[in-house]
Amino acid sequence: MSLRTMRMWLGAGLLAALATTVVLPPFQAVAQSQDDAVSRRLKMKVPPTYPEIARRMAITGKVKLALVIAANGTVKDAKVIGGHPILVNAAMEAVKKWKYEPATNESSGTVEISFEKQ
C-alpha cells in the first residue's frame, strides 16, 4: 500500500469517525409542585428518562399531568394536560412508578415535569 493510499484511507476513516461522534448537551427532568398539586407526600419518585430523540433535537419544556392516587399510594391514573408530545411518554412512564403515602381514600392533583438543559 502506498503512503498516499494509506493517508487517504486514514483520512476517510478519521472523517467518518468524527462525523459519527455527536456530543450531546446534558439534560435533566425535574418534577415541580403546582397550586393544585397532589396533597399527599411523595415517598418514592422515579425520575423520567430523557428521550434520546428529544436530546438530539434539544427539545426542552414542561409536561403537566393530572394524577389520581389510589388509597394505597400508587398512581391509579395519569392524564396529559399539556406538554411536548415527544416528552409526554417519558413523563407518563415515570409518574406511574411513583409512590405516595397511603390514605383512607383516593386523591388527585397535578404535577409538572420540566425537561431542561443542565
N, C-alpha and C positions, 0 to 999 in steps of 0.2 A: 504494500500500500504506500502510495506516495505521501509526502508530507502535506501537499496541497489537499489531497483527498481526505487525509486524517483531520486537517483543520476544518474542512467543510463539514465532515461528519460530526466532529466535536461541537462546532458552532451551531449546527442544526439541533443537536441534542440539548445543548445548553439553552438555546432559544425555546425549544419545546418545553423544557423543564421550567423555565421562567414564565412561560405563557400559562402553564397549568397551576402555578403556585399563586394562590389567592390569599391575601392577608385580610382577614375579616375583623372589623372592629368588635370589641366586646359588647355584648348586650346583656340586659337583665330584665326580669319580670318581677314586679312588686305589687302585692295586694294592698290596697288602701281602704280605709273606712269611709263611709258615707253618712249623711244625716239619717237616711232610712236604713242604715246598716243592720245586719243581724245583731240582735241584742245579746245573744249568748256568747260566752267566752270560747274562743277557738283553742282547742287542745293540741291539734296536730295540723300543720299547714304544709302541704306538698307544693313546692314552687313549680310553676309552669316551665316546660321546656320550650325555649325559644325556637320556633320553626326555622329550619335551615333555609327555606326559600325566603322567609322574611329577613333573615340575617343577610343573605346575599343581596337582597333588594333594599336593604337598610330601612325596612318598614318599622316604624315605631308608632305607638299610640296606646289608647286605653280600651279595654273591653269591660263593659258593665253587664253584670249578670244578676238576675233575680233568683234567690235561693229559697227552697223550702227545706227546713231542717227537721228530720224526724225526731220523735221524743228520745230515742236512744243516742242522738247526736250525729248521726250520719246524714249526708246530704241526700235527701229524697228526690229532689228535682232541681234542675237548673235551667233557666231560660235566658236567652240572649236579649238584652235590652239595646245594646249598641256596641259597635267596635268594628275594626277592620276584619273582613272575612278571613284573611289568612291567619290572623291571630286568635280568632274565636275558638277553634277546636282545641288549641293548646290550653287556653284558659278553662274551657269546659272540662277537659280531661283532668286537670289539676284539682279544681274545686270539688269534683266528685269523689276525690280521695281524702278531702279534709274531714276532720272530726271535731265536733263541738261538744261542750259539756252536756250531759243528759238533762232532760227537763220532764215535767209532767205531761206536756203536750207539744205539738208541732209549733214551730215558729218560722218566720220568714223575714226577708230583708234583702238588701243588695250588697254586692261587693264590686269593687273596681280594681282591675288588674292592669297595671301600667307596664308596657313593654318599651324599654328605652335603652339608649346607648349609655354605657358607663363612662 
